[in-house]
Amino acid sequence: MRKYLFNTQLLGAVVGGWTTLQATRKGPRDWRLALMWAGWGIGVAVAIGTIIIDARGRELEEATSGPDRDE
């Protein structure tokens, strides 16, 4: 869970969500607002996907370069 909470990509996506939320509350409601929410959702999905891929890569690296391996 810590890898999600302290990841800068996800923190950036959350800040972007706050900006989008403010635009929703104060701005006009038209097609650009829908695009803003879609962009924010895609950004969050990419951030989470990157975190998962990085975590799997680290696990694989640790598994292949453990102390039991003769290199």
C-alpha positions, 0 to 999 in steps of 0.5 A: 500500500505504501508504494501507492501512497508515496508515489509521485505519479499518483500524487500528481494525478490526485492534484490533477483531480483536485483541479478538475473538481474545482473546474467542475464546481466553478466552470461551465459544463460542456464537452471540455469538462468531460474531456478533463475527467476522461484525461484525469481518469486516464492519468490515474490509470497510467500512474497505477499501471506504472506502479504495478509494473515497477513493483513486478519488475523489482520482485522479478529482479530480487527473485533472479538475483537472490543469494541462492543464485550462482553467477 
